[in-house]
Amino acid sequence: MRNADLFGRALQVIPGGVNSPVRAFRKVGGTPKFIQRAAGAYLWDVEEKTYIDFVLSWGPLILGHCHPAVVEAVRDQAVRGLSYGAPTELEILLADLVCSAVASIEKVRFVNSGTEATMSAIRLARAFTGRQIIVKFEGCYHGHVDSLLVKAGSGLLTLGVPDTAGVPEGIASTTAVLPYNDTEAFDEFMKTNAAEVAAVIVEPVAGNMGVVLPKPGFLETIRTRTRDCGALLIFDEVITGFRLCFGGYQDLVGIRPDLTCLGKIIGGGLPVGAFGGRSDIMDLLAPDGPVYQAGTLSGNPMAMAAGLATLNTLKELNPYEGLARVMQVFSEGLLKSAGKALVPLTVNRIGSMAAVFFCDGPVQCFREVMNSDAKQYTKFFHAMLESGVYLAPSPFEALFVSTAHTPDVMERALQAAEKALTALSG
Ligand SMILES: *Cc1c(COP(=O)(O)O)cnc(C)c1O
């Protein structure tokens, strides 16, 4: 079997040949690799080529592919039933873990994706506050929810316009889009609009425009202003939850949002999302309250089992310092090779997540991300792929390491990177 043949077949029956657009390689060109299996830090495509995987299913697989504890948990559950549509103890166990790990979460509800989590959280915020406006930040991604697929209008203080076909202007105009890391712009907006704001939703570390860390004071200001005006603060920790510590980024910086969205790692590779927070807000959900929210497969035992096995293993291993060290060595190696090759490169990193930008730094907002050299990334991506290193097929995505990315695996990846960066200088 060949990748190209499968892609040809896929194109016949699946729009663009893929079930999520970035997988189609349009941002970097070429044919997507069709994966037949994975283990630890590695992927194998259908042509039996091996890759070191830095995508890790876009974040969930912090323990690498096929971690024995996760495989065993899923196998054990599968023979007892895939889904019951009735409550199970597994849901309580995972909810207990999440509530005890994330300080701001008193109650949590499980859904099937990060998109569902953010969609439900903003519905809840609107119901709780009786207001309509949602504030989001440029470059942050919160899933494909209508009112969050919105870009900035013409002026800084105007409301948003649709960022995709199919979103009514009326819905887009209930969302304001402000520049990430720009505390002044946020203050300015709140001065005139605070009384109408239901919620501010933010990725506390932006992980969908590469990786961009919050500047000191940015999140703190958002917390203070939202509290002062009675708006809710929603942290979208779908990527950062359980990735940077056992809990959320909020626990590292000591900021308590009112609601938190989770996903990715808490499902261990199966489809899961969750949203949780203050009890007085969460209790507005049906069946206790007037906010409808439901799901046929929500909290299904397979996903709960995979999530529980993942979180319990993380709790036991506490791998976070080790993962951060692995990523530090990797970024330092990349920067050294880029320096030798005279290729401008900036690496943003925190813990086990990082992004490479082909430009001189710093890169602290969406505009600076977009100003990096996407053509250089494309060349780098293909050189790495050729050498057996699978990076995200887009210049504006994070790369992740897992507990399976051992020093010898990373050394091989660095050798490939040195070769790729040297080729870029010519
Ligand atoms: C991936 C992601 C989502 C969407 O999650 P899905 O499971 O893809 O719907 C939402 N927010 C953030 C920050 C994400 O990274």
The ligand as an SDF file (V2000), in Angstrom:
LIG
                    3D

 15 15  0  0  0  0  0  0  0  0999 V2000
   -7.8110   21.1180   20.3790 C   0  0  0  0  0  0  0  0  0  0  0  0
   -8.3560   22.3060   21.0550 C   0  0  0  0  0  0  0  0  0  0  0  0
   -9.7310   22.5410   21.1430 C   0  0  0  0  0  0  0  0  0  0  0  0
  -10.7370   21.7130   20.4110 C   0  0  0  0  0  0  0  0  0  0  0  0
  -10.7440   20.4030   20.8270 O   0  0  0  0  0  0  0  0  0  0  0  0
  -11.3930   19.2820   19.8510 P   0  0  0  0  0  0  0  0  0  0  0  0
  -11.3500   18.0450   20.6780 O   0  0  0  0  0  0  0  0  0  0  0  0
  -10.5050   19.2550   18.6470 O   0  0  0  0  0  0  0  0  0  0  0  0
  -12.7570   19.7400   19.5240 O   0  0  0  0  0  0  0  0  0  0  0  0
  -10.1640   23.6000   21.9090 C   0  0  0  0  0  0  0  0  0  0  0  0
   -9.3030   24.4010   22.5250 N   0  0  0  0  0  0  0  0  0  0  0  0
   -7.9750   24.2220   22.4570 C   0  0  0  0  0  0  0  0  0  0  0  0
   -7.0560   25.1290   23.2010 C   0  0  0  0  0  0  0  0  0  0  0  0
   -7.4580   23.1810   21.6940 C   0  0  0  0  0  0  0  0  0  0  0  0
   -6.1440   23.0440   21.5680 O   0  0  0  0  0  0  0  0  0  0  0  0
  1  2  1  0
  2  3  1  0
  2 14  2  0
  3  4  1  0
  3 10  2  0
  4  5  1  0
  5  6  1  0
  6  7  2  0
  6  8  1  0
  6  9  1  0
 10 11  1  0
 11 12  2  0
 12 13  1  0
 12 14  1  0
 14 15  1  0
M  END
$$$$
